[in-house]
Amino acid sequence: MSSNIPIMSLYDRLSQCEVNLVDSPIQQQASFLPLTCLDDNITKPTISKQLSFSTKLFHPNVADKILRNGRKIFAILTLIGEQRTIRQMIQEGLTDEHLPLSNSDSEDKSNNILVSKNDDKQFKCFASLDRVRVRDFLMWQWALQAPVFEGFGQHIDIDAKCPLPLISCTEVNDAPGQVYKATIHSDHLKGAVAHGSHLQVAIKELKTWKEFDKERENLRKIQHLEHKHLIKLIATCTRASANYVIFPWADGGNLGQFWKQQDSNRTREVALWSLRQMLGLVGALVALHSGNCRHGDLKPENILHFKEEGILVISDVGVSKFHNKATRLREAPTNTRATTPIYEAPETHDPDNPRSRRWDMWSMGCMFLEHTIWLLYGHQVMMRFRRSRISDDPQIDNGSFYRRTDQDTDPVHFQVRKAFERLRQDPCCQAGTALGDLVSLISRHLLVSLEERADAEMLFVKLEEIVDKSEESSSYFRIKFDSEAETRRFLEVL
């Protein structure tokens, strides 16, 4: 019984494979052919069908040579309708490894001599094609040049015309800097980054070489730490004057978004998970600080929630500051980029005090306190606590956890002190409870003067004790959410 379904030509099958990303914000040449397009369509039977009778008769090994190292070239020739020229190209030694090709520097462009950008080898086999077909070849070749991501931390250097293998790409409007949410085609994922499906990523664009080189070098060092609570680097990429850093996409947003989105989902399980995540984040700081590095800009926007893995991860580590000499409290002031005022440490205003690794401990204490208030009383109360630290004079009260006056800088804002006092009176935060010990840890070892502040190793040990006891004893891990009376009492002190 005959079928009415027409048999698609090889040209049609290749054209149908093309991924054409319209209006991509980061690349003009956005079309590419996924790798499986070649695997599925450039086979020995399909090649033989395209070859002339004389070629198959007098050059029986042509199909095998195409399969071995000429499938991309054969696909391009098929797309421009010039399969007949494949024999001459093979005879001249042209292979997929020579791609991409470009016009030679010869003033006479009519001779159609093309040059490999990889080894400068010249090819005269295009002389039989007219200039339009050569132009089409040079255009189509880029659709088969999309790079493959083969593991974490690699660097990719590609031509301005070369597409990234993206099936979607949109700008993230509420992100700091130039950030895009994109999806990499699964065919172009190998090794550790491959998991059988397309991969959502965050692509950060850096405008200057200096900024890119610094971030790339810092990220390279940090990847060696291999800590699951530190952001993984998929790749860095240079394309002409554009520089990109590519990370996994955090499907749960950042910590600030988590507080808002999960406000109605505060449960005992979430509270215990929170303690485990605090321990993990501090463990990541131990790794950073042990490598003579401080983060310098810890804030909720730089703590990402990977929902599928169920973890919080420190991001934006590319701006971290590395030091050649290991010091606990540095002897001279050092510089890093401007931080978010809310979470910066009070010593930022003292030119005689350096930015040591204990700067990060203050920032972590701020977030831990906010998270504790969020757990007990909810997002609105936490935001009310934040607003209580802002006055008409931003030089004195700008939302930070300390207060700066003309006379001195109080290392702890009076509203923070009042919050600590009120929390200690909440039955969930009494002495001998998990949250009570956590609040005590924050108030006595984190949100204190630089000299009294704990380092990451000490904080990890103390937090680990709290987590272990919480997992072993339900009476120790005592929590009640949205107690109307306790919420009202907390709000009264703000």
N, C-alpha and C positions, 0 to 999 in steps of 0.2 A: 504494500500500500504506500503510495507516494505521499510525501509531506508537502504542504503548501508553504512551510516556513522557509524563507530564503536562506541560503548558506552565506554567512558574512565573509567578506573578503578580509585578508590580513590587514589591509589599510583600515577597514572599518573597526576591526577588533582593537587595533592599537589606538585609534582615535577615541574609541569608547572608554579606554582605560585612563585617558588623560584627566588629571585632577586640575581643574582650573579655578583657582581661588580669586574670585572677583573682588576688587577694591581692597586688597590687602594693604594695611597701613605701613608695612615695613618692606615691601618689595614690589617692584614694577613687574618683573618677570616671575609670575606666581604659578605658572603651569608646569607640571611635571608628570612623568610616567612612573608609577610605583614599580619597584623591582620585580614583583611577581608578574607584572605585565610581560616582561621579557621571558621569564621562566615558563609562563603558560602559553605564550604565542609564538616565540621564536624557537621552534623545535625543528628537528631534522625533517619531518614530513612537510611542515609549512615552508621551510626554506627550499626544499626540493621542488615544491610546487611553483615557487616563484622563479626558479632558475630556468634558463633556456635549455632546449634539448642538447644543443652543441656543447654548452658549458658542462652539463652533466656527463656527456659522452667523453669529452676530451679532458675534463678536469674533475674527475670523480671525487676528489677529496675536498672540494670547495665547501660543501655543506658542513663537514667536520671542522674545518678551519674557522668557519663562521661561528659555530657553536662554541669552539674553544676560546676565542678571544675577539669576536667581531659581531656579537649580537646587537650591541648598541648601534654600530655603524649600519648594519643591515636594517634595523628598525627605522633609522633616520632616512635611509634611501627609500624604504617602502613608503614612508609618509610623504616624501617628495616625488614619488613615482619614478625612481631611477634605480630600481633593483638590478637592472642589467649591467650597471657599472661596478658591481661588487667584485667581479673577478679581477679587473684591473687594479682595484684598490688593494686587494689581498696580495696580488703579485708585487706591488710596490712596498709591501710590508706594513700597511696601515692596520692598526689594531685599536681596540677600545682604550688601551692604555695611553694612546696618543691624544685622546680627546681631553680638553677642547682644542679645536683648531681656530686659527685666525688668518686673515689675509696677510700675505707677506709684505715686507716693507718696500717691495719693488714699486717703482713709479708706474709701471705698466700693470694696471689691475686686470686688464683683459686676459692675461695669461692664466688666471685662476690658480695660481700657485698658493697653496695653504701651508701654514706652519703650525707645528704642535707647540702649545704653550708649555708643555712639560719638558721637552728636550730640544726644542728649536729645529727639529727635523722637518725638512721641506717635502711636500708631496705634490707631484705634477699630475696625478691621476684624475684631478678634477678638470683638466683641460678640455675634456670632451663634453662637459656640461656648460650650458649657457650661464650667464651671470645671475639670472633670476634664481636658477636652481641652486647655485652655489650660495647665494644669499639665504635661501630657504634652509639649506643644510646647516649653515652657521647659526640660524635662528633655532631650528629644531634640536640641535645638539644639546642645548641647555636644559631641555625637558628631561634629558637622561643623565644629567650631572648632579642632581640633588644629592647631598651628602648623606652618609649613613652614620648614625650615632651608635658607637660600639661599646660604650662603657662610661662610667662616671669620670668626670674631670678632664675629658679630652679637649684639645683646641682644634678648631676647624677654620681654615683660611680659604675663602672661596672668592671667585670672581664677582664683580658687580652684577653680571647678568645671570649668575647662577641662583636658582630658586632654593629656598629651604623647603623641605618636604612637609609643608603644612596643609592640613585640610580645613583649618579654620584659624582665624586670627582677628582679635578685636582689641582695641585700646581699653585699658582699665582706667576709668576717669578719676576714681577716688584714691589712686595709688600715688605715693610720692615719686616724683621723677617720671620718666617715660617707661611705662610697663605695659606689656601686652599679654593677654590670655590667648594661648594658641594650642593646637592639637597636632602632634607629629604622627604621620602615617606609620602604621605598625611595620610595614615593609622596610622601613629605614631605621629600625631599632634592632640592635644586636647585643648579645652579651648580657651584662648586668641590667641594662635599662629595658630589655625586652621582656614583656610578659604576655604576649599573645594578642594584644589589642592596641589600639591607638593610645597615645600618651598625652595627657593634658600637661602643659608646661606654662611657666611664667617666663617671659622674655623681657629682660631689663636692658634698655638701650643706654649706652654711655656715650656722651657727646665728645669727650676729649680723650686723646691717647694717654695722657698722664693719668687721668681718672681710671681708665680701663686697665692700664698696666698695673696700677696699685691694687685694684680690686682683684684682678686675675692672680697676682702673686700672693695676696693674702688668702684667697680661696684655695689656691694650690697647697699652701701650708696647712690650712685648716682641714682639707680633705684627708690628710694623713692621720688625723686624730680619730677618724672613723667612729664617731659617737652618734647614736641614733637620734639624739635630741639637738644635734647641729644640722643645719640645712645641707642637703647633698647638692653638689654641683653636677649637672648633667654635662654641660659643655660651655666653653667660651667660643665665640665666633667673630671673625673679622671678615667683612665684605666691603671692599673698597674703603671708604672713609667711615663706614658704620661699624660699631662694635657692640656685641651683644653678650649677655650672660644669661644662661638658660638653666632654670631650676624646675623641680617638680611643682606642679600647681597644688596649692593647699585648698582642698575641696571644702574645708570647714571655715575658711577665712582666717582672720587673726584673732587674738585674744579679746580685743575690744568688741569685735563683732560677735564672738562667742558669748560674752556676757549678755549682750542684747538679745541674741537669737535663742539662747538656751535659758532665758530667765524663768520660763514656766516649767523647766525640766530640771530644777534643782532637787535632787534626790540624795539619799544616803550613798547610793552607788557613785553618783557624780562627785560627791564630797570626798569619798575615799579615792576615787580616780584623781581628783585634784591634788591630793597630798602626794600621790605617786608621781604625778607630773611635775610638781614642785621639786621633788627629789631628783627627777630626771634632768630638769633644767639646771639645777645646781651642779649635778654631775657633769653636764656639758661645760659649765663655767670652770669646774676643776680642771677639765681637759684643756680648755682655752688658756687658763692662767698658768698651768704647768708648762705650756708651750711659750711662755713669756709674752702672752697676748692678752689684751683687754678688749672687750667689745666696744664700750664707750657710748652706746646709744640704745640701751635696753629700754623698751617701752612696749605696751600691748600691741602696737602695730607691727612690731618686729618679733612677736611670738606667734607662730602660725599653728593652726589646728589642722592636722591631717586626719580627717574623719575616718577614712577607711582603715588606717593603721591604729587609730585611737590614741594618738600622741600629740603633745605640744613640742614645737621645734623652734630653736633660736635661729632667726634669719638675719639678713643684712650684715652678715659677718665679714663681708668684703671690705667694710669700712673700719674694721678692727685695727688696733695699733699693735705692732710687734716691736719688741725691744731686744737688742743684742745681749744685754746684760740682765740677768734675773735679779730683781729686787722686790722685796715685799712692799716697802714704802719708799718711793723713789726720792732722790736727793734734790732734784731740780724739776721745775714745772715742765710738762710736756703737752703737746697739742694733738688734738684730734678734731674732727669736724664738729660743728655746732650741734648740740643735742637738744632734745625736747625739754623745755624748762620744767615741766611737771615732774619728770623723773630724774632730773640731774641732781647730783650731790651738792651739798652746801659749799664744799671747798672750791667749787667752780669760780667763786667770786674772790677767792684769796690767792693773789699772785705768788704768795710764798708757799702755797700748798700744791704739790703736783697732782696730776690725775693718775692715781695708782689703780691697781686692779680692784681695790676696795671701793672704787667709784661704782663698779658694776654691782657690788653687794648692796649699796644704798638703793639703786634702781630696782633691784630684785625685791628688796624689802617693801618698797612702795607698791609694787604690783601684788605681792603676797598679801599686804594689808587690804588693798582694794578687793582682791579675790575673796578674802575671808568675809568682808562686809557684804559682798555680793551673795555669797553662799547663804548667809544668815538672813539678810533683809531684802535682797533683790537689787535689780539694776537701778531703779529710780532712787533708792536710798544711797547707793554708791555714788551716783551722779550728784546727789544733793551734798554728799560729803566733799566731793571735788569742788563744787561751786562755793562751799563754805570757806575755801582757802583762797578765794579770789576777792580782792577789794577794788576800790576805785583807783588805787595807786598800784599799777602792775609792777612797779619797781620793788614794792614791799611784798605784796601778795599776788602772785601770778599763777596760783594753782599748785605750786610746788609744795613739798612736804616739810620745808623749812621756811623761816621768815627772815627777810633781810631788812634791816633798818639802817639809819645813818650811823648809829652808834656801833652796831654789831650784827652778826648773823647768828640768829638762834638756830642751832642745829636741828631742832624739831619744832614745827609750827604748833602754836597753842591748840589749834583745832585737831591736830593729830594726837596731841597729848590727851585731850578730852575724849577723843574716840577710843584710845587705849583704856582710859579709866572706865568708860561706859561698857566696853566689851568685857572687861574683867568681871563686871557685875552680872553679865548674862550667864545664866546657868550652864549654857553650852560651852562657855569659856572659863569655867572655874578651874582652879588649880587641880592638877591631876587628870585633866581631860586632854584629848588630842588638840582641840582648837585653843584651849587654854595654854597649853605648852607652845603652840604655834604663835599665838599672840605675844607670849612672853619672849619667845625667840626673836620675833621681829622688833619688839620694843627695846630689848636689852642688848641685842647683838647686831642689828642691821640699821635701824633708824637712830643712829647715835653718832657721836663725833668720829672723825676719821681714826683717831688713836684707839678708840674703844671698839671699832667695827670688826666683826669677824671676817676671816678670809673664807674662801669657798670650801676648803677642806674641812674646816671646823663646822661650817654650816651643814655640809653634807652629812657628817657624823651625827649631828643633833637631829636633823630632819629624818635620817634613816631610823633613829630610835623611835620617833613619833610614828612613822609609817609602820614599822614592825609591830609596835604595841597596838596600833589601830586595827591591824589585820588579825591580831590575836584576841583582842578583848572588846566586846561590844559595849561594855560599861565605860571603857576608856574613850571609845569613839562615840561620843554622845552628841547628837545634833538634832535641832528642831528648826524647821524652816518657817519663816514669815510669822513668827509669834507676834500677834498684834500688840501685846503689852511691851515686849522687848523692842520691837521696831519703833514704837512711839517714844520709849525712853531714850533710844539712841538718837532719834531726830531732835529731841528736846535739847540735847547738848550742842547741837550744831548751830 
